[in-house]
Amino acid sequence: MKNSAIDARDERMLELLATGASNRDVAEQLGYQEGTIRVYLSNLYKKIGVSNKTEAVVWMLSRRDTAQAAAASASEPHGTEAPSGDLLGDMALQENLYATLGVMGAFIGPYSRVWEVGIKLKGSEIDDQVRFRRQRSRLLWRALMAGDWAYGKRNFDVDGAAGLVVEAPSDAVILAVLLLCGGYSSAAERLSGQLTQKRKSGSSASPREVTLLRALRSAMEGSDEGLSQLHELATEKGPASAVKQLAMAAMFHAYAARRDYERARHAANAIWAEAEIARQQLQAMGERPLGAARSAPSPVKAAKRAATREKATAR
């Protein structure tokens, strides 16, 4: 495959294709006609040396894995001090929150497994449009958990996130958090300004989301007051909320950035506890998200023999 340089629009089209978006979805997200997008995609395929959408997504994922491996080998982990004995906190600092949480990460954040099960229990269907919004939102959340700041910048560079602000302001807030944590302060300021504007459609960030962004910006600039405000949002009473969990993740990254590893570990453990609460909630809803089986499976032949004996006994 070719290794041609691709621009921000190409990056965004590839990211959308990776979520399963159709040509129409890509056109709507980027503000183009569907026919124009088909031309752009055709040119992109030629540029990277592939022939279809599937190959383009494989190319993108391979390219991303290579870049992440190079970045990991060239940089130090967050935690440069000796391990503390807090296994979860140490791993969060040495790897990232996404790797540390593993499957538990599916239980928190926007459109989590709790949301999915709630929809099913109501007897509602998840249509393609909602499924696309969920995939896009979860990708942003995953990038935040993994500390993939470049993913946030690539999304912003396409159109300044103008479409995201109008269509899904809460997702734009996650993007703004990504930009702030990644040090893209100028882009974060521009996006935050869009989110706080009053719109006729009513689509803007909530007061608590605005407070979170202001607190995080202050915290990343070294303010203890900003960290205190993040702590208040992360420990608010009541049921789990997207803002509360976003504040937890932001607080972890803010403490890690200022090398306050002890408090960063505490934040990581709080996020795990939040995921465990969600797991218990799912179990109360009749779901066993981690599987009902608790023993190793029997070999196929042994299982067949056991089934045969049971049938013989029944006779």
N, C-alpha and C positions, 0 to 999 in steps of 0.2 A: 504494500500500500504506500501511497505517497505520503510525504510529511510536510505538505504545504501549510503555510501559516493561515489560520482562519481568524476572522474578525469577531467582534462581540455579537453581531447578529447571527453568524454561523453557530457560535457557541450556544446561544439561546435556543435556536432551532433544534440543535442536537439534544439539549436538555429536555425540551418538550417532547421530542420523539421518544426519548428514553422512558417517559411516563406513559407511553401508549397513545399520545395525542394524534389525532387525525390531521390531515392537511387543513381542514376547516378550523380545528382547534388552534393550530399554530397560527393561522391567519388572524383569528380573533384576538389571540394573545399579543401579537406583534402589530396589530392595526393595519394589516394589508388585505387586499383581495385574495381569494383562494387561488385564482389563476396566477397571481404574482408570486405567491408562496411556492407554487409548483415550479416556477421558473427558478426561483432562488434555491430550492432544494436540488433541482437538477444540476445547477451550477456547483452547488456544494459537493454533491456526489462525485462530480468530475474532479473537483479540487483535491479531495482526499483519496480519490482512487477507488471508490466503491460503486456498486450498481443499484443498490436499493436501500430502503429504510433500515432493514435489519442489519445489514452490513455496516451502515453508518453508525448505528448505536453500538455495535461491537467495537468499531474503530474508536469511538469516543471513550468507552469504558476502558479499553486497553491503554489509550493515551493517558487517561486519568490515573490508572493504576501505576503507570510508569512515573508520572510526575509526583505522585504521593510517595512512592518508594524513594525517589531522589531527594525529596524534601525531608523525609524522615531520616535519611542517612546523613543529611547535611546539617541538621539542627539537633539541639539538645532537647531532652524531654523537659517538661515543666519542672519536675522535682529534681533538683540536683543535690539535695541533701540525702543523708542515709535514710533507708526505709524506717518508718515509724512503728511498724507492727500492725497498723491499721490497713489490712489487706485491700479493702475496697478503696479507701482514700488514696493509698499509694498507687494503685493501678490507675485510678482516674487521672492522677498527675503524670504518671509515666507514659500512659497511653492516651486515652481520652474518655469522655463520659459515654460515648456511643459504644465503644468496645467493652467498657466496664459493665454497663447495664445489660448488654446482650439482649436476649429476648424480652427481658423486663422493660426495655425501652419502649416496647409496643404498647404498654399500658398507660403511658403518660404523653402529654403534648396534644396538639390539635388533632382532631379526628382519630383519637386513639381507639384501642380495642374496646374500651368501655362504651365509647360513642357508637361503634359498629354494632355491638350486641344490643344496645338500647334501641337502635333503629329496628333491628330484627324483631325484638320483643314487642314493638309497637305494631308489627305487621307491615311496616313500610318497606319500600324497595329503594335500593341505591341506584339511581340512574347513571348514565354515562357522564353527564355533566358534573354531578356531585362526585363521582368516582375520580374524574380528572382533577377537580379542585382538591380532593383529598390527597391525591398523589403529589400534587404540587406543594401543598402545605407540609406533608410529611417529609418531602425532600429538603425543604427549608429547615425543618426541625432537626432532621438527621444531620445536616451540615452544621448546625449550632452545637449539637451534642458532640460531633466529631472535631469541632474547631476548624472546619473547612472554610476559612474566611474568603478565600478566592472564589468559592462558589457564590457567595453573596455579592461580591464585586462584579462577577460576570453577569449576574442577573440584573444588577443595577445599571450596568453599562449599556444594555440594549436600548432602553428608552427612559432611563431615569426612574424606572419602576412606576411610571405614570399609570399604566393600565392596572397594575396590581393595587395601587392606592384606591382606585375607583371600585374595582370589582371585589377585592378581598383585603380591606384595610388591616385586619388582624394579621394576615400573612405579611403584609408590608411592614408591620411592627417587628415581626421576627426578622425580616430582612434588615431592618434598621439596627436591631440588636447585633446581628452578624457583622454589619459594617462597623459599628462602634467597637466591638470586641476585637475586630481585626485591624483596628487603627485607621480605617478609612473615614476619618472624622468629617472631611468636607462632604463626601457623598452622604454620610449619615445625617448631616445638618440639612442638606437639601431635601432628603426624603422625609425627615421629621417635620420640616416646614410644610410639605404637602399634606402630611397626615393631620396636622392641626388646623388646616384651613376649613372653614365652614362651607359645606357644599349643599346645593339644593337637593341632591339625592339623599342627603343624610349619611353618606358613606365617609366616615372619618374615624380616626382612632378614638377610643373611649377615654374619659378622663384618667382612669387608672393606667391605661396603656401610655398615655402622654406622661404621666408621673413616672412610670417605669423608665421611659426613654431619657427623661431629664435626669433621673437619679443615676442611671448607668453612665450617661455622659459625664456627670460630675464625679462619679466613682473612678472612671477611667482616667480622669484628670488628677486623681490623687486625693479627692475629697472624702473625708470620713463621714460627712453628712450624707453624701450620696449613697454610701454603703449602708448607712442606718435606714435610709428610705427603702432601699432594696430589701433589707432584712424585714421591715414592716410588711411589705408586699408578699414576701416569701413565707411569712409565718402568720398570715391573716387567718382568723377563725372562720369556720364554716367549711362547706364541701370544697373539693378540689376545683380549681378554676384554671383556665389557660394562662391568665396573668400571673397567678401564684407560681405555677410551674415554670413559666418563662423567667420570672424573677429569680427563682432558685438557680436556673442554669446561668443567668447573667451574673449572679453573685459568685458562683464558682469561678467563672472566667475572670471576673474582676479581681478576686483574691489571688488567683494564680498569676495574673499579670503583674501584681505588685509583690509577688513572691512571699505572700503570707500563706505558706503551705498548710499550716495547722487549720486555719479557718476554711481554706479550700477543701481540705479533707472532710471537714464537718459538713460543708455544703453538698459534697458528693454523697455522703451518707444520708443526708436529708432527702435528696432526690431518690435514692434507692428506697427509702422508707415510704416516700410518696407512691412509688411504683408498687410496692408491696401492699399498700392500702388499696390501690386499684385492683390488684390481683385478688385480694380478699373480697372486694366488691363484686368482681366478676363471678367468683365462686358462689356468693350469695344469690346471684342472678341465675344460678344453675349452670354456669360455664366452668369447665376445667381447662383453662387455656394452656396449661403446661402438660396436658395429657393425663388420662386416668390410670394408665398402666404404671405400676411401681416396681415391676420385676423384669428381669431379662426375658426376652421372648424365647420360647422353646424352638428347637430346630424343626424344620418343616416335617420331616419324617416322623419325629417323635410326636408332633402335634396331631398328625393323621392317625397314628396308632392310638393315641388317647381318645380321639373322636370315635374310632372304631369300637374301642372297649366300652365307651359310654352307650353307643347304639346297641351293642350286644347285651349290656346290663338292662337297658330299657325294655328289651324283648322278654 
